[in-house]
């Protein structure tokens, strides 16, 4: 009986933890509104015209980068369901980048703020986890980029991506001194597809 109570307590804790995790990654009004309808992902250059908003991700992984000592997982809520992405979801796009498909998002009329969680599972067995806030407005199509590198303090770009944030790597990570996990995003509206670069 004592073991059964302990097992029940563990089960309750696991359920509560998963619910809290869902709230953390989807802390926005309207985040769990509608269920997915039709296909909610697209590998086309431009997401379908019927979508109000969308996102794709670019991230490193040891499956295709010999210098990386980690497997990457990206978690986010698309407004209808929780998504978990790994290197298996990446493809070589015609634009030359290795990225995920577009994922349809369902932002509220005034926008939706949620959290993108990026986890690096290091060869040591330890993890680096970063929670990156992301606000999406209707008619916004966003690229989220995660990279491990050392940022040069003097670097500056005219078209610098918005909201660049750094997160410390786990001490066991096989990284160069000064390396961090950097996450950033840039968005455009529907009219900017096919704009000259």
N, C-alpha and C positions, 0 to 999 in steps of 0.2 A: 504493500500500500504506500509506504514511504517513497519507494522508487517511482511509483505511478504518479504521485504528487509532484515529485521532482521533474519527471518527464512532462507533466502538464504545465508546470511553471516555465520550463524551457520552451515549449511550444507557444505559449502565450507571449513570452518575450520575443520569440522569432517573428510572430505575427505582428506585434506592436512595432518592432524594428522595421519590418517591411513597410508597414503603413506610414511610419514616420519618414522613412526614406522616400516614399512616394510623395508625401507632402513637401519634403525638402526640395525634391527635384521638380515638383509641380506646385509651387506656392503662388498661384495666381487665380483670379476669378475666371470662370469659364474654361478652366484647364481640363476638366473631365466632362465636358459637355456632350458632344455627339460621338457616337461610335464611328469607326472608319467606314467610308462608303467608297466602293469602287477601288481603284488602285491609288494608293497614297504615296507612291514613289515613282520617280521618273529619271531615266538616264539621259534624257534629251538635253541639249544645250540650254533651252529655256523651259521652265516648268509649264505645265498645261495652263491655258488661259483661264480655266474655271477656278484655279486656286487663288485664294486671297493672299497667301503668303507661303514661303517655303524656305528651307535651309539645306545646305550640304556642308560636309565636314572634310577637312584635309588633316591627316595626322600621321605621325611616324609609327613604325612597328618593326620588330626584329625579323618579321617574315620576309621583308624586302630591303631592309637597311642593315648591312653587315655590322655597322658600328653601334647599332642600338641594342641594348641589353634588356629590353622590356617588350611586353605585349601590351597593346593599348586597348582600352574599352571606353566608349563614349556612351553616356546615358542621358536621355532627355525625354520630355513629354511633348507630344505634338499637338496637344489640345484634345486628343481623343484617347490616346494610349501611351504607355511608357515604352520607349524604344531603347534597345541595347545594341550598340554597333561595335564590331571588331574589324580586324584586317580582312576578314572574309567578305565584308560589305564594300570594300574598295574596288574600283575598277579604273582602267586607264582611259580617261576621257579623250575625245578628239581634240580638245584644247591643249592636251599635253600634260595635264595634271592627273595624279592618282588621287581619286576622291571617292566619296560615297555618292549614291544617287541623290537627287533632290527629294526631300521629305516634305509632304504637305503639312502646313501649320494652320491652326484655326484660332487666330488672335481675336480678342474681344474688340469691340468698336474703338475703344480708346487705347488699344494695345494690351499685350499680355507680357508679364515678366515671369520668367521661370529660371531654372538653374540647369546648366549643362555640367554634368560631372564627368571629368576625364580622370581615368585611373591608369597608371603605368604599373604593370606587374613586373618587377625587376627579376633578373636571373637569380638573385639572392633569396627570392621568396617574399621579400618585403614589397610594400606598395607606396607609391606617391599618388595622392588623391587631391584633385583640385575642383572646387565648386565655382563655376564661372557664371555670373548673372547675365542674362540675355533678355532684352526687351524687344519684342517684335510688334510692329504696327501693321495694319492692313496695307496691302500693296507694297510689302517689303520682302525682298528676296536676298537672303543672307548667306555669306560664306563664313564659317567658323574655322579658324586655323589654329592647330596646336603644334608646337615644336619644342625641342630641347636644344638650347644653344646658349652661348654667352653673348649678352647684348653689349655692343660697343656704346658707352655713354654718349658719344658724340654723334651717333647715327640719327638721321632725321630724314624723313621722306615727305615730299609735297603731298603725296596721296597716302599718308600714313593711315593704316587701319584704325578703326575706332576702338576705344576701350581695351587697349593692350594691358594685360596683367601678367605678373610673374608669380610663380609658386615654387617654393624650395623643393628640391629633390630629396628623397629619402637618403640619409647618409650612406647607405649601402650601395647606392646607385654607382655604376661604373661610369663616371662622368668627368669631364674636364673641370678644373677649379673655376668657379664662377658660373657654371652651367645652371640654368633654371628651366622649369617648364613654363613656357610662354603661351598664352592663349589670347587670341584677338578675333575681332570680327569686322566685316565690312558689308554694307547693304546697298542695294539699288532698287529703284522702282521698275515697274514693268516697261516703261518707255526707254529705259537704258539698256535693254538687251540689244545687242548688235551695234551699240554706239561705238564710234571710233575710239581706239585705245591710245 
